[in-house]
Amino acid sequence: MRLQFIVFITLSTSLIIWLEWPKLKKWGVKEKAAFFILLGVIWIFLFLDVPDTPGTPTLDEFLFKPLKGLIQP
C-alpha cells in the first residue's frame, strides 16, 4: 500500500509538471524556481506519513476537553 501511495504521488507530480510545461516556457527564472521549489516541498511533505496524522476530531477533542465538565451535568 505504501509503494502504491508513493507511485501515485510521484505520477501526480509528474502530471502537474507535464501539464504546466508549455506555460513554464514563458515564465522567468525566478517564477520557474518558485514553482519547482514549492512543488518539491509539497511532494516531500506528502511522504511524511500524512495518512496517519490526526485530523479534525483529535484537534476538537484537545481544544474542548477542558470545557467538558462545564457542558455536561
Secondary structure, DSSP 8 states (H G I E B T S, - for coil): -HHHHHHHHHHHHHHHHHHHHHHHTTS-HHHHHHHHHHHHHHHHHTTTTGGGS--HHHHHHHHHGGGHHHH--
